[in-house]
Amino acid sequence: MASLVSSTVGSTTFGANYEQIVNTQGLSGRLLVVDVLKGSGDMTEAELVSIIKALGNAGGSGNGTDTNGPDAFTVVGVSAFDGSDPAYLVLQGTGTLSTSADAYVTGFTVGGVTNIELGLAV
């Protein structure tokens, strides 16, 4: 296979920026790494899916506001899942994560927050 670092097809050169690092490449903004804990027993895949869906609903209702509930986040990563506590999620968003028990799904707590800020250089 030809190298794409810098190749020419006809009179067009492409790939010259192949190794260039660009701000906002991939994930950017604010990431949170959180753990999801079940009160008792093993977590099912269906329960984890319901938590992921609930994290995407602002205010828990999906109405686009954060009234009467926690702020919404986008789940951008999920750890390998075997049903045991904890499951780890990577969230992207600017809001406030609720770490109260039952905030997203009854019987579960989202916590253990690690905050990662991916700011832009100017």
Residue pairs with C-beta under 8 A, 6 or more apart in sequence:
3 15
4 14
4 15
4 18
5 15
5 16
5 18
5 19
6 13
6 15
6 16
6 18
7 13
7 14
7 15
8 14
23 120
23 121
24 120
27 76
27 92
27 118
28 118
28 120
29 92
29 93
29 94
29 117
29 118
30 92
30 93
30 94
30 115
30 116
30 117
30 118
31 76
31 90
31 91
31 92
31 115
31 116
31 118
32 73
32 90
32 91
32 92
32 93
32 97
32 113
32 114
32 115
32 116
33 88
33 89
33 90
33 91
33 112
33 113
33 114
33 116
34 88
34 89
34 91
34 97
34 110
34 111
34 112
34 113
34 114
35 85
35 86
35 87
35 88
35 89
35 110
35 111
35 112
36 43
36 48
36 51
36 85
36 86
36 87
36 88
36 89
36 108
36 109
36 110
37 85
37 86
37 108
37 109
37 110
37 111
38 47
38 85
38 107
38 108
39 101
39 107
39 108
39 109
40 107
42 83
42 84
43 83
43 84
43 85
43 87
43 108
44 83
45 81
45 83
47 105
47 108
48 78
48 81
48 87
50 105
51 89
51 104
51 105
51 108
51 110
52 75
52 78
52 89
54 60
54 104
54 105
55 72
55 73
55 75
55 89
55 91
55 104
55 110
56 62
56 72
56 73
56 74
56 75
57 69
57 72
58 64
58 65
58 66
58 69
58 70
58 71
58 72
58 95
59 65
59 66
59 67
59 68
59 69
59 70
59 72
60 68
60 69
60 70
60 103
60 104
61 68
61 69
66 72
66 95
69 98
69 103
70 95
70 96
70 97
70 98
70 103
70 104
71 93
71 94
71 95
71 96
71 97
71 98
72 93
72 95
73 91
73 92
73 93
73 95
73 97
74 91
74 92
74 93
75 89
75 90
75 91
76 90
76 91
76 92
77 89
77 90
78 87
78 88
78 89
78 90
79 87
79 88
79 89
81 87
86 112
89 110
91 97
97 110
97 113
98 104
98 110
99 109
99 110
99 111
99 113
100 109
101 108
101 109
102 108
102 109
103 109
103 110
104 110
